[in-house]
Amino acid sequence: MALVLDEEGPVLDSDDVSDLTAWLLEHVKELTPLAQAITPNSAELHAAVAEARRLAKQEAPAGDVLRRVQLRILATAVQKILNQLDRTPAVFLHPQSLPFPSAAEATA
């Protein structure tokens, strides 16, 4: 997540943006049922999930800059879900358990 959200991070090329977007979209799919099952009454969490799902349904924009912007917005939405789940007593999401690529893998 830091690779995408870090202000000091590298500028990602088109393939990296596509790959990271695909990973984030997969996480939205995986996190949605988890969020609904664990915290059925959390309005804040469900708003974050709804926003991420809305973003996931959007078509990829044309142009590298717009795709990078979309990736950053999607990463922010997924981070909101993870933060909400992490605050839920029944859930602890260890950063190393998430299959995000390392900076070296994403920029290789």
BARO-404191 format. One line per 4 residues: number of its first residue (from 1); their letters; for each residue x negated, y, z of N, C-alpha, C, O. Coordinates in steps of 0.2 Angstrom, whole numbers. Each point is the difference from the previous one (the first is absolute). Layout:
N
NUM = A = X Y Z X Y Z X Y Z X Y Z  ...
//
This chain:
108
1 = MALV = -4 -6 0 4 6 0 -4 6 0 1 5 -3  -7 -5 7 -4 6 0 -3 1 -7 -1 6 -1  0 -11 -3 -3 2 -6 4 4 -4 -2 5 -4  9 -5 4 5 4 -3 1 6 3 1 6 -3
5 = LDEE = 0 -6 10 2 6 4 -6 5 2 1 5 2  -7 -8 -2 -6 4 2 -1 6 -4 -1 -1 -6  1 7 8 -1 6 -4 -7 0 -3 -2 3 -5  -3 -7 9 -7 0 -3 -1 -6 -4 -6 -1 -2
9 = GPVL = 11 -3 1 -1 -6 -4 -2 1 -7 1 6 -3  -3 -11 -1 -2 0 -7 6 1 -4 6 -2 2  -7 5 -8 5 1 -5 1 -7 -3 -5 -2 -3  11 -1 3 0 -7 -3 2 1 -7 3 4 -3
13 = DSDD = -6 -9 -1 1 -1 -7 7 -3 -1 4 -2 5  -2 2 -11 7 -2 -2 2 -7 2 5 -2 3  -10 -3 -4 1 -7 2 1 0 8 4 -4 2  -9 7 2 1 0 7 7 3 2 3 -3 5
17 = VSDL = -1 8 -8 7 3 2 5 -5 -1 5 -1 4  -5 -3 -10 5 -5 -2 0 -6 5 5 -2 2  -11 0 0 -1 -5 4 2 1 7 4 -4 3  -6 10 0 3 2 6 7 1 1 3 -1 5
21 = TAWL = 0 4 -11 7 1 0 4 -7 1 5 -1 3  -8 -4 -7 3 -6 0 0 -3 7 4 -3 2  -10 4 1 -1 -3 7 5 3 5 4 -3 4  -3 10 -5 5 3 5 7 -2 -2 4 0 5
25 = LEHV = -2 -1 -11 6 -2 -2 2 -7 3 5 -1 2  -10 -3 -2 1 -7 3 1 1 8 4 -4 3  -8 9 0 1 1 7 7 2 2 3 -1 5  0 6 -10 6 2 1 5 -6 0 5 0 5
29 = KELT = -6 -4 -9 5 -6 -1 -1 -5 6 5 -2 3  -11 2 0 -1 -5 6 2 4 6 3 -4 5  -4 10 -4 2 4 6 7 1 1 3 1 5  1 0 -11 7 1 1 4 -5 4 3 2 5
33 = PLAQ = -3 -8 -7 4 -5 5 -3 0 7 4 -2 5  -11 2 -4 -2 0 6 2 6 4 2 -1 6  -1 7 -8 2 6 3 8 -1 2 2 2 5  1 -5 -10 8 -1 1 1 -5 6 5 1 3
37 = AITP = -9 -6 -3 1 -5 5 -2 2 7 3 -2 5  -9 5 -5 -3 2 7 4 6 3 1 0 6  0 5 -10 3 6 3 6 2 -4 0 5 -3  6 -9 4 6 2 -4 3 7 2 4 2 -4
41 = NSAE = -6 0 10 3 7 2 -4 6 -1 2 5 3  -8 -6 -6 -5 6 0 2 4 -6 -2 -2 -6  5 8 7 1 4 -6 -6 3 -3 0 0 -6  -5 1 10 -6 3 -3 -4 -5 -4 -2 2 -6
45 = LHAA = 2 -8 8 -3 -5 -4 4 -2 -6 -3 -1 -6  9 1 6 4 -2 -6 0 6 -5 0 -1 -6  -1 7 9 -1 6 -5 -6 -1 -4 -1 1 -6  -5 -3 10 -6 -1 -3 0 -6 -5 -3 1 -6
49 = VAEA = 6 -6 7 1 -6 -4 4 3 -6 -2 -2 -6  8 5 7 4 2 -6 -4 5 -5 0 -1 -6  -5 5 9 -4 5 -4 -5 -4 -4 -1 1 -6  -2 -6 9 -5 -4 -3 3 -4 -6 -3 -1 -5
53 = RRLA = 9 -2 7 4 -4 -5 2 5 -6 -1 -2 -6  3 8 7 2 4 -5 -6 2 -4 0 0 -7  -6 1 10 -6 1 -4 -2 -6 -4 -3 1 -5  4 -7 8 -2 -6 -4 4 -1 -6 -3 -3 -5
57 = KQEA = 9 6 5 4 -1 -6 -1 5 -6 2 -1 -5  -6 6 7 -2 5 -5 -4 -3 -5 -5 -3 1  6 6 -7 -5 -2 -6 -6 3 1 -1 6 3  -5 -9 -5 -6 3 1 -1 6 -5 2 0 -6
61 = PAGD = -4 6 9 0 6 -5 -6 -1 -5 -5 -4 1  6 8 -6 -6 1 -5 -5 4 3 1 5 3  -7 -7 -5 -6 4 2 -3 -2 7 3 -1 5  -10 1 -5 -3 -2 6 1 4 6 1 -3 5
65 = VLRR = -1 10 -6 1 4 6 7 -1 3 1 -1 6  4 0 -10 7 -1 3 0 -7 3 4 -1 5  -7 -4 -8 0 -7 3 -4 0 7 2 -4 4  -7 8 -4 -4 1 7 5 3 5 0 -2 6
69 = VQLR = 3 7 -8 5 3 5 5 -5 2 2 0 6  1 -4 -11 5 -5 2 -3 -5 5 3 -2 5  -9 0 -6 -3 -5 4 -1 3 7 1 -3 5  -3 9 -4 -1 3 6 7 1 4 0 -1 6
73 = ILAT = 5 3 -10 7 0 3 2 -7 3 3 0 5  -4 -5 -9 2 -6 1 -4 -3 6 2 -3 5  -9 5 -4 -4 -2 5 2 3 7 0 -3 5  2 9 -6 3 4 6 6 -3 3 1 -1 6
77 = AVQK = 4 -1 -11 6 -4 2 -1 -6 3 3 -2 5  -8 -2 -7 -2 -7 3 -3 1 6 1 -3 5  -5 8 -4 -3 2 6 5 2 6 -1 -2 5  6 5 -7 5 2 4 4 -7 3 1 0 6
81 = ILNQ = 0 -4 -10 3 -7 2 -5 -3 4 3 -3 6  -9 2 -7 -5 -3 4 0 3 7 -1 -3 5  1 10 -5 0 3 6 6 -1 5 -1 -1 6  7 1 -10 6 -2 4 0 -7 3 2 -1 5
85 = LDRT = -4 -3 -9 -1 -7 2 -5 -1 5 1 -4 5  -6 7 -5 -5 0 5 2 2 7 -3 -2 5  8 7 -5 2 3 6 6 -5 3 2 1 5  0 -6 -9 5 -4 2 -3 -6 5 -5 -3 -2
89 = PAVF = 8 3 8 -4 -5 4 -1 -7 -2 -4 -4 2  9 2 -7 -1 -7 -2 -5 -1 -6 -1 -6 -2  -2 11 0 -4 0 -6 -6 3 1 -1 6 3  -5 -9 -5 -6 3 0 -4 -2 -6 -1 -5 -2
93 = LHPQ = 0 10 -2 -3 -1 -7 -7 2 1 -2 6 0  -2 -11 -1 -8 1 1 -2 2 -7 1 -4 -5  -5 9 4 -2 3 -6 -4 -6 -4 1 0 -7  -5 -4 10 -3 -5 -4 5 -5 -3 -2 -4 -4
97 = SLPF = 8 3 7 4 -5 -3 4 2 -6 3 -4 -4  -4 11 2 3 2 -6 -5 -1 -6 -5 2 1  8 -4 -7 -5 -2 -5 -1 6 -5 0 -1 -6  -2 7 9 -2 5 -4 -7 -1 -2 -4 -2 4
101 = PSAA = 2 5 -10 -7 -1 -2 -5 5 4 2 5 3  -8 -7 -2 -5 4 3 -2 6 -5 2 -1 -6  -5 6 8 -2 5 -5 -4 -3 -5 0 2 -6  -5 -6 8 -4 -3 -5 4 -4 -6 -2 0 -6
105 = EATA = 7 -4 9 4 -4 -5 4 4 -5 0 -1 -6  3 7 9 4 4 -4 -4 4 -5 3 2 -5  -9 0 7 -4 4 -5 -5 -4 -4 -4 3 -4  4 -10 5 -5 -4 -4 3 0 -7 -4 -4 -4
//
